[in-house]
Amino acid sequence: QKNRLIKIKTMKKLMILAMFALTLTACKNDKKVEVANETAKENPVIVENAATVLEPGCYEYNKDGNNVKMEITKVADDVTGNLNTAYSGKDSNKGTFVGKLNGDKLIGNYTFDAEGKSSSREVAYQVKNNQLIEGYGDLDESGTKFKDVNAIKYSSTMPLAKVDCTK
């Protein structure tokens, strides 16, 4: 009977000790959360959503007889707009763009009318500092799609800068 009482008292002490430890741990965690919340208020982290990297509006390059203008009309699951190109010494093209924005890369299909017929080709742009920088890469056998979108080099010397659409 005496051993049994000792075991019960020991178990009570262990339970009280365990409860105390749990309470202490819970209080410390609350303080950590409180400190983290205060730090976040003082130093907010701004996370750019992919959709906010690109804004609807007009982007244009106009120099040395080259004029490229893209009017982004919608930025959602799909990015849509109108794209007009007129390169010096070449026929001009006017058409529509439908693509996807993945991070800062905008890749989609440009469907346009040229020389009396409708054509389509894949185009790619990097969105950077309110500009669209066209990308170039190897095309598939049809000449209308990129072989590997991850191998595209965004190196255009004719960046489309954000402009007022009314001009």
C-alpha positions in Angstrom: 0.0 0.0 0.0 2.9 2.4 0.8 4.5 1.7 -2.6 1.2 2.4 -4.3 0.9 5.8 -2.5 4.4 6.7 -3.5 3.7 5.9 -7.1 0.5 8.0 -7.1 2.3 11.0 -5.5 5.1 10.6 -8.1 2.6 10.5 -10.9 0.8 13.6 -9.6 4.1 15.5 -9.4 4.9 14.4 -12.9 1.5 15.5 -14.2 1.8 18.9 -12.5 5.3 19.3 -13.9 4.2 18.3 -17.4 1.3 20.8 -17.2 3.6 23.5 -16.0 6.0 22.8 -18.9 3.2 22.9 -21.4 1.9 26.2 -20.1 5.4 27.7 -20.1 5.9 26.5 -23.7 2.6 27.9 -24.8 3.4 31.3 -23.3 6.8 31.4 -25.1 5.2 30.5 -28.4 2.6 33.3 -28.0 5.5 35.8 -27.4 7.3 34.5 -30.5 4.2 35.0 -32.6 3.7 38.5 -31.1 7.3 39.4 -31.8 7.0 38.1 -35.4 3.8 40.1 -35.9 5.4 43.3 -34.6 8.4 42.7 -36.9 6.1 42.2 -39.9 4.3 45.5 -39.1 7.6 47.4 -38.9 9.2 45.7 -42.0 6.5 44.6 -44.3 7.4 42.1 -47.0 6.0 43.1 -50.4 5.3 40.1 -52.6 4.7 40.9 -56.2 2.0 38.8 -57.7 2.7 37.7 -61.3 -0.5 39.4 -62.4 0.8 42.8 -61.1 4.1 42.7 -62.9 2.2 43.5 -66.2 -0.4 46.1 -66.4 -3.0 46.7 -69.1 -2.0 49.5 -71.3 0.2 50.4 -74.3 3.8 49.4 -74.8 5.6 50.8 -77.8 8.9 51.1 -79.6 9.2 53.8 -82.3 12.7 54.5 -83.7 14.6 54.3 -87.0 11.5 53.5 -89.1 10.6 50.6 -86.8 7.3 50.8 -84.9 6.0 48.0 -82.7 3.0 48.6 -80.5 1.3 46.2 -78.1 -1.9 47.2 -76.3 -2.5 44.9 -73.4 -6.3 44.8 -72.9 -6.6 42.2 -70.2 -4.3 40.6 -67.6 -5.9 37.6 -66.0 -5.5 33.8 -66.5 -4.9 34.8 -70.1 -3.2 38.0 -71.2 -4.9 39.5 -74.3 -4.1 42.4 -76.5 -3.4 43.9 -79.9 0.0 43.8 -81.5 1.0 45.9 -84.5 4.5 45.6 -86.1 6.0 47.7 -88.8 9.7 47.1 -89.3 11.7 49.3 -91.6 11.7 47.9 -95.2 9.2 45.2 -94.4 5.4 44.8 -94.6 3.5 45.7 -91.5 1.4 43.3 -89.5 -1.7 43.9 -87.3 -3.2 41.3 -85.1 -4.1 39.9 -81.7 -2.1 38.4 -78.9 -3.3 35.8 -76.4 -0.8 34.4 -73.9 0.2 33.5 -70.4 2.3 35.4 -67.9 4.6 33.1 -65.9 6.6 35.2 -63.5 8.1 37.9 -65.7 7.8 35.9 -69.0 4.9 36.6 -71.3 4.6 33.9 -74.0 1.7 33.6 -76.4 0.4 33.4 -79.9 0.3 36.4 -82.2 -2.4 36.0 -84.9 -2.1 38.6 -87.6 -3.0 39.4 -91.2 -0.1 39.9 -93.6 -0.1 40.0 -97.4 -3.8 39.1 -97.5 -3.7 36.0 -95.4 -4.0 35.1 -91.7 -0.9 33.7 -89.9 0.1 32.8 -86.4 3.3 32.5 -84.6 4.5 32.2 -81.0 6.1 35.3 -79.5 7.8 35.9 -76.1 8.5 38.9 -74.0 10.2 39.6 -70.7 8.4 42.1 -68.5 11.0 44.3 -66.9 10.9 47.9 -65.6 7.6 48.8 -67.4 9.0 47.4 -70.6 8.4 44.4 -72.8 11.7 42.9 -74.2 11.2 40.5 -77.0 12.8 37.1 -76.8 14.3 35.0 -79.5 15.0 31.3 -79.7 15.1 28.2 -82.0 11.8 27.5 -83.7 10.2 24.1 -84.5 9.9 22.7 -88.0 6.8 24.8 -88.8 8.7 28.0 -87.9 5.8 29.2 -85.7 6.6 27.9 -82.2 9.6 27.9 -80.0 11.4 24.5 -79.6 12.1 25.2 -75.9 10.6 28.2 -74.1 13.2 27.9 -71.4 16.0 28.5 -73.9 14.6 31.9 -75.1 17.0 34.8 -74.9 15.5 38.1 -74.1 17.9 40.3 -76.0 15.9 42.6 -78.2 17.4 46.0 -78.9 13.9 47.4 -79.4 12.2 47.3 -76.0 8.5 48.3 -75.9 8.2 51.0 -73.2 4.9 51.8 -71.4 3.3 54.7 -73.1 0.0 56.6 -72.9 -2.5 54.8 -75.1 -4.1 58.0 -76.3 -1.0 59.2 -78.2 
